[in-house]
Amino acid sequence: MRRTKTSLVSVGGVLAAGALVLLWLACMAPSGQLGLTAAGGLFPMAAAVAAGRGAGYLCWGAAGLLGLILLPDKGVALLFLLFLGLYPVVKGAIESLRHLPLEWALKLAFFNLALTLCWFLFRELFLPALPDWLTGSLPMLYGAGNVVFVIYDIGLSRLVGLLRARLSAHRKG
């Protein structure tokens, strides 16, 4: 398949629609809101892997902005825009540096910046359901958050590898 500009935009648009559906489900779900929002972040990642980073950013931006307009829970859209939709695309840019210590430093800096924004600017929107033992201590929040982030990053890397293998097999066949 020839990668024209139209095909790249269409991949980004179709995957943005998929992300928006998951964000809507996150608004409707009584529990699992964070998990569904994170799953919505897989769509920009898939767009970046399939059609390039530009398509990933298009998917992220379109789903996030439409989410702010259409979703009943703006917190879901903001969380997607600030971290869970953006990070999977930024991750690819960071990993293209091919210098592991620098990559991890940038990834952790990105996560901690997003967590700080959420904590200080949008605490009432994003973090009302955290247990008291975690909200009472910022070092505990950042420590636990960084551990979960590293696990999330490793899992995301494995999904990217799986997706690339499937796309490679599809293109050969």
N, C-alpha and C positions, 0 to 999 in steps of 0.2 A: 504494500500500500504506500503510495506516494504521500509524503507529509506536506500538504499544502497549508497555507495560513488558515484557510477556511476549515480544514479538517481539525487543526489544532484548536481553533476557537470552538468548534462544535463539541469536541471532546471535553473541553473545559466547561462548556455550558450544560451538557448532559450530566456530567458528574456533579456540577453545582446543584442541579435539581435533586439528585440523589442525596447530597449532603443536606439540603434544605428539608427533605422529607424526614431524615433522621433527627434534625434539630426540632422539627415540629413534634415528632414522637417524644423527644426529650421533654418538651413542654407539657405533654399530655400524661406522661408516665408518673405515677405517684412515687416511684422509686427508680433508681437507675438513671437519673438525669445526667450525672457526670459520665457514666459509661456510654450512654447514647450520644452525648455530645462528643466524646472522644472518638466513637465510631464514625461520626460525621467527618472527623478530621482525616479519616482514611481516604475519602474521596479526593481532596486536593493532592494527597500523596500519590494516589493512583493516576491522577491527571498529569502530575509531574513526571512520573515514571513512564507513562504511555506516550506523552506528547511534549514533554519538556517542562522546565521550571516555569516558563511563562504561562502555560496552560494551568499549572498548579496554582499560581498566584491568581489567575483569572477565576478559577473555581472557588478558591478561598474568598476572594473579594466579593464575587457575585452572591455566593451563599450567605456570607456574613451580612452584607448590606441588605439583601432581601429579607434575611432573618430579622434585622432591626426594624424593618418596615412591617413585615407580615406576622411575626411570631407574637403570641400573647405574653411570653416571658422574655423580656429583653435581656435578662441576665444570661440566658442560654446563648443568645446571639453574641453578646459581649465576650463571654468566655471562649466561644469559637473564634471570634475576631482577634482576641488578645493572645490566645495560646493554642488551644486544641485544634484549630483549623490551620493556623499559621505555622506552627512548629514543624509538622511533617514536611512542609516545603522548604523551610529554612534549614532543616536538618540536612537535606541534600546539598544545599549550598555550602554549609559548614563542612560536611564530609568530603567535598571536592578539594579541600585544602591538602588532604593526604598527610597530615601531621597529627597523630593521635593525641598527644598531650594538649596541643592547641585546640583541637576539635572539642575535646571534653571541657576545656576551660570555657570556650565560647558557648557550648551547649548549656553548661551549668549557669553561666552568666545570663543567658537568654531566659532560662527557667526562673532564676531568682529575680530577675527584673519583672517578669510576668507575675510572679507570686507577690512581689512587693506592690505592684500596681493594683492587683486584686485586693490585697490586704488593706492598703491605705486609702485607695480611692473607691473601691466597690465592695467593701467588707460586708455590708448589709445585703447586697445582692448575691454574692458568690459563696460566702462562708457561714451562713447562719446555721447550717446543720452540722458543723464540726463539733466533736465532743468537747466538753469543758476542759478536760485535761490537755487538749491540744491547743485550744485558743488561749489558755491562761499563760502560755509560755511561748514567746516568739522563737527562741532557739529550738524548742521542741518541734514547732510547726515547720521551720525551715529544715531541720534535720530529717524529720519524717518525710517532708515533701521532696527533698533531694533523693532520698532512698527510693521512694516511689517513682520519681522521675527517671532515675537510672534504669530501673526495671522496665518502665514504659519505653524508654529509648531502645533498650536491647530488644524488646518485643517488636517494636516498630521496625528495627533493622532486619529482623527475621522475616517480617511480612514483606518488606521491600525486596528482599532476596527471593522470596517465593513468587512475588508478582513479576519480577524480572525474568525468572526462569519460565514462568507460564507464558509471558509475552514472547520470549525468545522462541519457545517451542511452537507457539501459534504462528509466528512470522515465518518459521522454517517450513511449516506444514501447509 
